[in-house]
Amino acid sequence: MLRSRVVIAIAAVAIAIVLQTTVFGSGRIEPFGVAPALVTLVVIAVAPYVEDEVTILLGFTGGILMDLIGSGTLGLWAMSLTVVAFIASRISGRYADSVVRSLLAAFVLTLVGQLVYVILGTLFGQETAGEPNVVSKIVLPAMWNVILAYPVFWLMRVVFRPRDRSFVP
């Protein structure tokens, strides 16, 4: 594993966290009242290009930073994104080369992440399952991630593309 790939992956997750909290934060761009789960999408998009352990670490790190920036219970996003990262690392070979499978993976894994967040939030006393519009808060981020998936997956493919380092006069 090249260290440059790990650094690029960490930078991608950090940029996604900044965009998620500033551009798509509460009171900002939230189509239909729900913002996309950009950090989740970036973790899914990075999974084919780094080792499994790095993907899981990125999921946990991105989640804990989301928890620290947000005002919710500490650890909910960390656990949710770790689950998503684990699943993404296990199936990344199946969706890495197909646009349709990448879009499907983005939708399904975002649904899984949102559902895990709701279940864990309810278990830890947040009562997220009892909120009004809980179904839209689970499904809409997945739909937004499908819309954003193609450009994010394309960008990750370009950034992680192997470079020819040979000297050609």
C-alpha positions as CSV (number, residue, x, y, z in Angstrom):
1,M,0.0,0.0,0.0
2,L,1.4,3.4,-1.0
3,R,1.3,6.0,1.7
4,S,0.2,8.5,-0.9
5,R,-3.0,6.6,-1.3
6,V,-3.7,6.7,2.4
7,V,-3.0,10.4,2.5
8,I,-5.3,11.1,-0.5
9,A,-8.0,9.0,1.2
10,I,-7.7,10.9,4.5
11,A,-7.8,14.2,2.6
12,A,-10.9,13.1,0.6
13,V,-12.7,12.2,3.8
14,A,-11.6,15.5,5.5
15,I,-12.9,17.5,2.5
16,A,-16.2,15.5,2.6
17,I,-16.6,16.3,6.3
18,V,-16.0,20.0,5.7
19,L,-18.5,20.0,2.8
20,Q,-21.0,18.1,4.8
21,T,-20.9,20.4,7.8
22,T,-20.7,23.7,5.9
23,V,-22.5,23.3,2.5
24,F,-25.0,20.6,3.5
25,G,-25.2,21.6,7.2
26,S,-28.4,22.3,9.1
27,G,-30.1,25.4,7.6
28,R,-28.1,25.3,4.4
29,I,-28.5,23.2,1.3
30,E,-31.0,20.5,2.3
31,P,-33.2,19.5,-0.7
32,F,-36.6,18.3,0.7
33,G,-35.3,18.9,4.2
34,V,-32.6,16.2,4.1
35,A,-28.9,16.6,3.0
36,P,-26.8,13.9,1.3
37,A,-24.5,11.8,3.4
38,L,-21.4,12.9,1.6
39,V,-18.9,11.4,4.1
40,T,-20.6,8.0,3.7
41,L,-20.4,8.3,-0.1
42,V,-16.7,9.2,0.0
43,V,-15.9,6.2,2.3
44,I,-17.7,4.0,-0.2
45,A,-15.9,5.5,-3.2
46,V,-12.4,5.2,-1.6
47,A,-12.9,1.6,-0.6
48,P,-11.7,0.0,-3.9
49,Y,-8.4,1.9,-3.9
50,V,-7.1,1.3,-0.4
51,E,-6.7,-1.7,1.9
52,D,-9.5,-3.0,4.0
53,E,-8.0,-1.8,7.2
54,V,-7.5,1.7,5.9
55,T,-11.1,1.8,4.7
56,I,-12.4,0.8,8.1
57,L,-10.1,3.3,9.8
58,L,-11.4,6.0,7.4
59,G,-15.0,5.1,8.3
60,F,-14.4,5.3,12.0
61,T,-12.3,8.5,11.7
62,G,-14.9,10.2,9.5
63,G,-17.7,9.1,11.8
64,I,-16.0,10.3,15.0
65,L,-15.2,13.6,13.4
66,M,-18.8,14.0,12.3
67,D,-19.8,13.2,15.9
68,L,-17.4,15.7,17.3
69,I,-18.6,18.5,14.9
70,G,-22.3,17.6,15.4
71,S,-24.3,17.9,18.5
72,G,-25.5,14.3,18.7
73,T,-24.4,11.4,20.9
74,L,-20.7,10.8,20.5
75,G,-20.0,7.6,18.6
76,L,-23.2,7.1,16.6
77,W,-21.8,8.2,13.3
78,A,-18.5,6.5,14.1
79,M,-20.3,3.2,14.6
80,S,-22.5,3.7,11.5
81,L,-19.7,4.6,9.2
82,T,-17.5,1.8,10.5
83,V,-20.2,-0.7,9.6
84,V,-20.5,1.0,6.1
85,A,-16.7,0.9,5.7
86,F,-16.5,-2.7,6.7
87,I,-19.2,-3.8,4.2
88,A,-17.7,-1.5,1.5
89,S,-14.3,-3.0,2.0
90,R,-15.7,-6.6,1.7
91,I,-17.6,-5.9,-1.5
92,S,-15.5,-3.2,-3.2
93,G,-14.2,-5.6,-5.8
94,R,-17.7,-6.2,-7.0
95,Y,-18.6,-2.6,-7.7
96,A,-15.2,-1.0,-8.5
97,D,-15.5,-1.4,-12.3
98,S,-19.2,-1.0,-13.0
99,V,-21.1,2.3,-13.0
100,V,-24.5,0.6,-12.3
101,R,-23.0,-1.5,-9.4
102,S,-21.3,1.6,-8.0
103,L,-24.6,3.5,-8.0
104,L,-26.4,0.5,-6.4
105,A,-23.6,0.2,-3.8
106,A,-23.9,3.9,-3.0
107,F,-27.6,3.6,-2.5
108,V,-27.7,0.4,-0.5
109,L,-24.7,1.2,1.7
110,T,-26.0,4.7,2.5
111,L,-29.3,3.1,3.4
112,V,-27.5,0.7,5.7
113,G,-25.5,3.5,7.3
114,Q,-28.6,5.6,7.9
115,L,-30.5,2.7,9.3
116,V,-27.7,1.7,11.6
117,Y,-27.6,5.4,12.8
118,V,-31.4,5.4,13.5
119,I,-31.3,2.0,15.3
120,L,-28.2,3.0,17.4
121,G,-29.7,6.4,18.1
122,T,-32.8,4.8,19.4
123,L,-30.9,2.4,21.6
124,F,-28.9,5.2,23.1
125,G,-31.9,7.3,24.0
126,Q,-32.0,9.7,21.0
127,E,-35.4,8.4,19.9
128,T,-34.5,8.8,16.3
129,A,-36.9,6.0,15.2
130,G,-39.8,8.0,16.8
131,E,-39.1,11.2,14.9
132,P,-41.5,12.3,12.2
133,N,-40.3,11.7,8.7
134,V,-37.8,9.1,9.8
135,V,-38.3,7.1,6.6
136,S,-37.4,10.1,4.5
137,K,-34.4,10.8,6.7
138,I,-33.2,7.2,5.8
139,V,-34.1,7.1,2.1
140,L,-33.5,10.6,0.9
141,P,-29.8,10.7,1.8
142,A,-29.4,7.5,-0.1
143,M,-31.1,9.0,-3.1
144,W,-29.0,12.1,-3.0
145,N,-25.9,10.0,-2.8
146,V,-26.9,8.2,-5.9
147,I,-27.1,11.5,-7.7
148,L,-23.7,12.5,-6.3
149,A,-22.2,9.1,-6.7
150,Y,-21.1,9.3,-10.4
151,P,-19.0,12.5,-10.0
152,V,-17.5,11.3,-6.6
153,F,-16.7,7.9,-8.0
154,W,-15.2,9.4,-11.1
155,L,-13.1,11.9,-9.1
156,M,-11.8,9.0,-6.9
157,R,-10.9,7.0,-10.0
158,V,-9.0,10.0,-11.4
159,V,-7.2,10.8,-8.1
160,F,-6.2,7.2,-7.5
161,R,-5.3,6.4,-11.1
162,P,-1.8,4.8,-11.3
163,R,0.6,7.3,-12.7
164,D,3.4,6.6,-15.2
165,R,6.6,7.7,-13.5
166,S,8.9,6.8,-16.4
167,F,11.0,9.5,-18.1
168,V,10.1,10.0,-21.7
169,P,12.1,12.6,-23.7
